């Protein structure tokens, strides 16, 4: 089987199932594990896929939100604590939706004197449990699957604010394009929050470092601080990212 034919077959398997194991690729294509390993490395270097233990997933294709909530919890809590140290009382803060943002909200909810502007029901709920902060949940079309609002009405509301910080979590961070996400609606919200904030803080664990997802929404030079966990230091992409953005804080 020709080189490009194998790559096409691997892409087809991933588009069909979202994730595919090395064993299944070997069985489907009838080639050696070593050949498949080289193919996956090449596709990963192109940014088309992301290698995971035992196989691969499409680059930027995220698992369901409930799965993400239970993934890399320790890293997310450490990142959330570090993000909290960057926030000052009296600030207005944009926060988008996602499992990392929910954990960041839990850490920030212990602070006081903040105004939180968010499209995430989970984020709003974490702050609403206390009276020390003001919470503004953005209107718009409601996505019950993730528990967020989105669309043109949400973006119009975002433009009414001039926030001190936008604290956001992408699918991936890469030196060439900056922060990116898989879903258009998610990217549009994050882009609007970046445009209407003085500073941008990106919260991303090591699995997102060097990943280029489908839709870029924050150029690397616009990222003031990337907060990540120490395992990111081993990522091949981290040196280029460090040159492209403002600063990196390790949790």
N, C-alpha and C positions, 0 to 999 in steps of 0.2 A: 504493500500500500504506500502510495506517495505521501511525502511529508505534508503538503497542504491538504490532502484528502483526510489525513488523520486529524489535523487541526479542525477541519470543517465538521467531522463526525463528533469530535469532543465538544465543539460549540453547540451542536444540535442536541447532544445529551444534556448539557447544562441548561439550555433554553427550555427543554422539556420538563426537567425535574428540579432545576435550581441548584442542585448539588449532586455530585457524582463521585463514586469511589474509584480508586485506582484499579481495584479488582474488577469492577464492572467494565471499565474502559478496556482493560486487557482482554476480558472475555468477549466484548462486543467487536473489538478491532482485530483480535487474533495476533497481537504483537507482544513483545516482551515488556516486563515492568520497567526495565531500564530505558527503553524507547519512550514509554509513556512518561517517565520521570523527566526526560529531556524535553518532551513536548510541553509538559505543564510548566516547566521552568521558563521556556521561551514565551509561552502565552502569558505567564505572570509578569515577565519583564516588559511585555508590550502593554500591560495594564488591562488586558482583556479578562483575566480571571484572577482569583485570589486563592492561593493554596491553603488548605486546611489539613488537619491531621487525617491522613488516610485518603485524601482526594482533593477536590477543588470546588469552588463556588464561583458564580459570576461576580466580577468585580463590582462592588457597590450594591449587590442584591442582598438586602437585609432580611434576616429571619423575622418572624412575628414579634410584636412588642412584648408579649408575655415571656418569650424565650430570651429576649434581650435583657429584660429586667433581672433574670436569674444568671446572667453571664458576666464574668469578670467583676463581681460585686466588690471585692476587696480593692481592686484598682480604682473603681469608680468612687468609692468612699474616700480614698486617699486624695484623688483628684478634686473631689468636692471640698475637702478640707482646705486644700491649697487655694482653690478658687475663692473660698470664703475669706481668706486672708488678704485678698486683693480688693475687697469691697469695703467702702467707707460709709458710715452712717450719713443719711441725708441724700444718698444717690438714688437716681431713677435708673432702673435696670430692665432691659429687654431680656426675656428668656424664651426660647422656643420649646418644642415638644420633643420627647424622647426619653429613653431609660436613663441616660446619663444626667439629663436635666432634672429628672425627678429626684435623683440622689443629691445633686447640687442644691436643689430647693430644700431638702431636708437639713442640709448643713447651714444654709443661709437663713432658714426660718428661726434659728436661735438668735440671730442678730436683730437689731431694732432700728427704726427710723428709715426704713427702705420703702421705695415705691416700686413694685414689681408689675411690669406690663408683659403679659404672656398670652399665647394662644393655646396653652396646655391646661386642661382641667386638672391633671395631676399636680402640676406645679402650683396652680392657684390654690388647690386644696391644702397643700403642705403649709402655705403661708396663712391661709384663712383660719387655721387652728389657733393662731395667736392674734392679739390685738395690737401688737407693737409695730406692724407694718401695714402699708396700704397695698391692696391687690386690685389690679384692673385686668379683668379677663376680656380679651378682644372678641368682638362679635364676628359674624361671618358664617359661612357654611360649616356645619358640624360633621366631623368625621368620627363616628362612634367607634370605629375599629381601633383608632389610636387615642381617641379622647382629645381632639384638638379642633380648632377652627382654622379655616383657610379660605382663600379666594380673594377676589377684588375688594370686597367690603372689609376684610381683615387688613389687607395692605393699606387701604385708605385710612383706617384707624391708626395704624402704625405711624403714618406720616404726620399725624397730629402731635406726636411726641418728639422731643429732643432729649434722648437719654444720655446719661453719663457713660454707661457701659452696655454693650450687647454681649451676653454670655450665651454661647451657642455650641452645639455639638453636631458635627457633620458625620457623614459616612466615611469620609477619608480626607487626609491632609497631604498634599504633595507640592513639591517646590515649584513646579511649573504652573499649576492652576490655582493653588491655594486650597481652600475648603470647598468640598463638593458633596452632593447628595444624589440619591438615586431617583427620588420622586420630584416631579416638577413643582407640585404644590408646596412641598417642604422647602425646596430651594428658593422659591419666590418669597416666602415669609422671611427666611434667613437673610436674603439679599436686602429686603426692605429694612430689616432691623439694623443691619450693618450700615446702611446708607444714612440712618437717622440716629446714630450713636457716635459719641466722641471717640470712644475706644472700643476695640473688639477683643474679647477673650474667647479663645477656642478651647474647649474641653474635649480631649480625645485620648483614649487609651492606646496602648502600643499596637493593637490590631488594626488601627486606622492610619498608622504612620506609613507614608509612601503609597497610599491607596488613592487612585484617581477614579472617582465615580462618574456618573453620567452627566450631571449638570453642575458646573462650577458656579459659586455664588459669592465668594470672597477672595479677591486677589491676594497673593502672599504678602505684598507690601502693605496691605490694609490690616493684616493680623498684627495686633500689638503684642499679645502674649498667647503662646500655646502652652496649655497646662496638660501634662501627660505623666505617665508612670515611668519609673527608671528602666523598665525593659525596652523602652523606645531607644535608649542609648545604643542598643545593639542593632538597630534597624539600619540597613544600608542607606536609606533615604534621609536619615536624620541630619547628616552634615549639610546636605544641600538645602534642606528646610531651614536649618539654623541660619544660613546665609541670606535666605530670602525673606524671612519674617522679622518682626521686632525683637522678640525674646522668647526663650523657652524656660518654663518653670517645671521642675520635676517634683512630683508629689511623694 
